[in-house]
């Protein structure tokens, strides 16, 4: 039962990340999916895969996306 809740949270995290107009918030929200997938791997008794997912999906990718957003210039809509 808990697996289904975690999967729903992961999907909602993806939808929220896609729907965000602020790229920095979207970069942070990608970590939610990584954490949920990590929990699923831990529940499935794959701790080595869960550890790798926790490092890559929950830490490295959101940080790299946030750095990329920070390094680029923002373009405001002047319509």
C-alpha positions, 0 to 999 in steps of 0.5 A: 500500500505504501508503494502506491502512495510513494508512486503517486507522490513521485508522479505529482512531483514530476507534474509540479516540476513541469508546471513550474514557471520558475526554473529554480523551483522546478530544479528543486522539485526534481529531487522529490521524484529522486527521493520517491524512487529511492524509497521504492528501491529501499522497499524492494530490498535493493539498498545498493541501487537505492543508495546510488539513486539517492546520490544521483537522483536526489542530490546531484541532478537537482544541484546541477540543474540549480547551478545551470539555472543560476548561471544563465540569465533570466528573460522576463516577459515584456509583453 
